[in-house]
Amino acid sequence: MTRTTKGLLLRLSDLGSIVMANIIALLFVTDYHAFPSSAYLISALLGMVTYFLLATYMKVYQQVVRYIGLRAFINLLLCCSGAFISKIAILTVFDEPFSLRFLGLVYLFATFFIISSRVLWHVLHSQQFSFRSNTLADCDRTLIIGTGKQVDLLLTQLATSKEKHTVMGLVDSGTNRSKITIQDISVVGDLTEINTLLTSLKVKRLIIAANLTTEKITELVQLAKQQKIELLQMPSLEEILQSPNRSVTLREITISDLLERDELKLDITRMKKQIKGQTVLVSGAGGSIGSEIVRQLVQFEPEKLLLLGHGENSIYQIKQELASVTSIPLIPIIADIQDQPTVNQILQKYRPSIVYHAAAHKHVPLMEDNPHAAIKNNVLGTRNIAHAADSAGVSTFVMISSDKAVNPPNVMGATKRLAELIVTNLNHHSQTNFAVVRFGNVLGSRGSVVPLFKRQIAQGGPITLTDFRMTRYFMTIPEASQLVIQAGALCHGGELFILDMGKPVKIYDLAKKMVALSGLRENQIKINEVGMRPGEKLYEELLISGETANQQIHDKIFLGQVMQVEEQQIVSFVKDLLQTTPKSVKQEIVGFACKYNGAAKAEKVV
């Protein structure tokens, strides 16, 4: 039964209770008072109207009845009392005849019937749940860590869940046990007692609904693995509010939970103002970043979403995934950005207002072996879709770049650097606002170290690192995608936005955290150093010297400026390169890309 249906049934129940209260009260007073029937009718109607107004104001129909508590009963009593007092005041002001005995009896009977209906509903629902669960042993005996607003929301959703579960209690996320009770579920201990609680309560599922340190989460992961307990993480309140149906979706602990990252704060109003009611195109919509951008865009209510990609399976998958949660038209488009006539035709046909260009070849070693493919896709393909956007009158064009475009030692980074130069240069000759967003590695994206380490751990090791000293900037896929959309909303044209990736992470430390996440100890999995691959750097940079501008944009976004280079100079250069051997291509394109660096040291925008 849906929440709306339950709310309607409760309203009908209250209406019936008020009508019944008036009828019974009338039977008690007819021998003592002779008032016209219209007086009783007016009194009854006034009672209904005032009660439902007060009940709506006090949100009594938003309470989950299964978890109804003392506060809810007090609210019902206040609504009935308020209706009683309001009736007397209104009838007195308008000098209408009334019987105080009659009104008093109506008040008593209505209050009794309404509160009794909640108690009866609660009892019946509890019996139904107990029957469905059969015995406690058949349930998922659940323990929840946390005592804040998140827990209240979680308990509300669990109350309507079809899964068999029994919440055994709450665990205070601090070290002092509090006396809080949320929806009749009490605190049974604190984190210092977690091991004992899991054993004594025979817990099968542990849910984290609080902000814990990475060290504590790591401990809980290992503890859950040892005791064979399912460990789940509840999303933050902000993530819940940004989800399409605002539901609580529990998830497993991931490596991103073990990396210390600040909570992301976005200007949702500004983003929605730009996107709502607009046609938006995402190239590379089947990829790691492109597909997440599409997911994030849904909450901003665009008129339609164009999913452009050359891989039919990935485009089909993201379309099917989103079709189940949104009614926004999703238009799958299978095309290659290297095909200039087709790209032009697509943008002329749909005339999108905003384009997020995420299509690219990004695997460094593969592009070292296939430099011509990297040039055709990353440079000329970007030029094709950028010019098509200009011709179609697109309002905002956001290209997604990489930190590997900074002082690039490899083909992939060099092609992304040239693509940045083309896009930002085009801004000076177009009505379209062109901008570039640059960020580092994304956790869990295709080709990243996380899936590789997962496979190696699953196989029993060893984990292979190219160099123990190597560091990288990391960001989660949702973080990166949200900030790309935020940058688009801040775009005025010509900007280079650099996302704040936080502190660089040693790949060796990342590997150790992933071992801990698997429930193993460090001495159970070997970590071997195998030497750097072609085109790799020990340390990544986010800014080329001289790129910053002294203007604050967002607490998670830097603002930079790309050097101006004539587009025709770049295009002529890369077309000549396509006629040379792969070995010559690497040296020439890296040298060309690095030639357009500034001279001053980059700083964070403050």
URJO-V214611 format. One line per field, one symbol per residue. ss: DSSP state (H for helix, E for strand, - for the rest). psi: psi as a letter, one per 40 degrees, with the letter a starting at -180 (. if undefined). A space follows every 10 residues. Layout:
ss = ???
psi = ???
This chain:
ss = --HHHHHHHH HHHHHHHHHH HHHHHHHHH- ------HHHH HHHHHHHHHH HHHHHHH--H HH--HHH--H HHHHHHHHHH HHHHHHHHHH HHH------H HHHHHHHHHH HHHHHHHHHH HHHHHHHHHH HHH--HHH-E EEEEE---HH HHHHHHHHH- ----EEEEEE EE-------- EE--EEEEEE HHHHHHHHHH ----EEEE-- ---HHHHHHH HHHHHHH--E EEE---HHHH HH-------- EE--HHHH-- -------HHH HHHHH---EE EEE----HHH HHHHHHHHHH ---EEEEEE- -HHHHHHHHH HHH-----EE EEEE-----H HHHHHHHHHH ---EEEE--- ---HHHHHH- HHHHHHHHHH HHHHHHHHHH H----EEEEE EEHHH----- HHHHHHHHHH HHHHHHHHH- --EEEEEEE- EEE-----HH HHHHHHHH-- --EEE----- EE-EEEHHHH HHHHHHHHHH -----EEEE- ----EEHHHH HHHHHHH--- -HHH--EEE- ---------- -------E-- ---E--EEEE ------HHHH HHHHHHH--- -HHHHHHHHH HHHH------ ------
psi = hidddddddd dddddddddd dddddddded edigiidddd dddddddddd dddddddefd eehhddfiad dddddddddd dddddddddd dddefihihd dddddddddd dddddddddd dddddddddd ddeciddeig hhhhhieadd ddddddddde ieihihhdii hheaehhifi hhfehiheaa deeddddddd efhdhhhhfi hiiddddddd ddddddefih hihhiidddd deidefihhi iihiddeehh hihhhigddd dddddheihh hhifeeiddd ddddddddee fidihhghie hddddddddd dddeeiehhh hhhhiheegd dddddddddd fidhhhgehi hehdddddeg ddddddddcd dddddddddd defidhhhhh aieeehfhei dddddddddd dddddddefi eihhihhhia ihheiheidd ddddddddee aihhidhdeh iihiiidddd ddddddddde heheihhhhh eaiihhdddd dddddddeei ideehihihe iiiheiidhi ieiiheeiig hhdieehihi hiihhhdddd dddddddeei iddddddddd dddedfiadi hiihh.
